[in-house]
Amino acid sequence: MPSAEILPFPVRAARSDEARLRAALAALDAALAEQREAIAEFRESLGQLGGAVAGLEASFEQYGATLTTTEADLHAARDAARRLEATADGWLAALSAPARGG
């Protein structure tokens, strides 16, 4: 049977309570710095979103104004078409009136 060598787990040097506290405080400082950076990026994103929403609102207002103008143009075209139709009906009636009388 082959012989086996048992490897011991590495033993860490015992740290003092003060060293562990320093390491924990350093990790906390790093976490707080990351959090400050994330909050700053979040605020920047909110600012960008606000700008995008304002741009979208302006676009909708412009679109609404365009629709209002288009509606007015369509009403004017409809009224003109009805006047033209009435004129054409009048002409047809005038043209067919002598034929009836003859």
C-alpha positions in Angstrom: 0.0 0.0 0.0 1.4 3.4 -0.9 2.2 5.7 1.9 0.3 9.0 2.2 1.5 12.3 3.4 -0.9 14.2 5.5 -0.7 17.9 4.9 -1.7 20.1 7.8 -4.0 23.1 7.3 -2.2 26.3 7.2 -2.3 28.0 10.5 -2.9 31.7 10.6 -1.0 33.8 13.0 -3.2 34.9 15.8 -4.2 38.5 15.4 -4.8 40.8 18.2 -8.2 42.2 18.9 -6.9 45.6 17.8 -5.7 44.2 14.4 -9.1 42.5 13.8 -10.8 45.8 14.7 -8.6 47.7 12.3 -9.3 45.2 9.5 -13.0 45.4 10.2 -12.9 49.2 10.2 -11.0 49.3 6.9 -13.6 47.0 5.3 -16.4 49.2 6.6 -14.6 52.3 5.2 -14.3 50.6 1.9 -18.0 49.5 1.9 -19.0 53.1 2.8 -16.9 54.5 0.0 -18.6 52.1 -2.5 -22.0 53.1 -1.1 -21.2 56.8 -1.5 -20.2 56.1 -5.1 -23.3 54.1 -5.8 -25.5 56.8 -4.4 -23.7 59.5 -6.5 -24.3 57.4 -9.6 -27.9 56.8 -8.6 -28.4 60.6 -8.2 -26.8 61.2 -11.6 -29.1 58.6 -13.2 -32.1 60.3 -11.6 -31.0 63.6 -13.1 -30.6 62.0 -16.5 -34.0 60.4 -16.1 -35.5 63.8 -15.2 -34.0 65.3 -18.4 -35.4 62.5 -20.5 -38.9 62.8 -19.0 -38.8 66.6 -19.6 -37.8 66.0 -23.2 -40.6 63.4 -23.6 -43.1 65.9 -22.1 -42.0 68.6 -24.5 -42.4 66.1 -27.4 -45.9 65.2 -26.3 -46.9 68.8 -26.0 -45.5 69.4 -29.5 -47.4 66.3 -30.8 -50.6 67.5 -29.2 -50.2 70.9 -30.8 -49.6 69.2 -34.2 -52.7 67.1 -33.7 -54.8 70.2 -32.9 -53.5 72.0 -36.0 -54.2 68.8 -38.1 -57.7 68.6 -36.6 -58.4 72.2 -37.6 -57.0 71.6 -41.1 -59.2 68.5 -41.5 -62.3 70.4 -40.4 -61.5 73.1 -43.0 -61.0 70.5 -45.7 -64.2 68.8 -44.8 -66.1 72.1 -44.9 -64.5 73.0 -48.3 -65.4 69.5 -49.7 -69.0 70.0 -48.5 -69.2 73.4 -50.2 -67.7 71.9 -53.4 -70.2 69.1 -53.2 -73.1 71.6 -52.8 -71.8 73.6 -55.8 -71.5 70.5 -57.9 -75.1 69.4 -56.9 -76.3 72.9 -57.9 -74.6 72.7 -61.3 -76.0 69.2 -61.9 -79.5 70.4 -61.0 -79.1 73.4 -63.3 -77.9 71.2 -66.1 -80.7 68.7 -65.7 -83.4 71.3 -65.3 -83.6 72.4 -69.0 -83.7 68.7 -70.1 -86.8 68.2 -68.0 -88.5 71.2 -69.3 -87.8 70.4 -73.0 
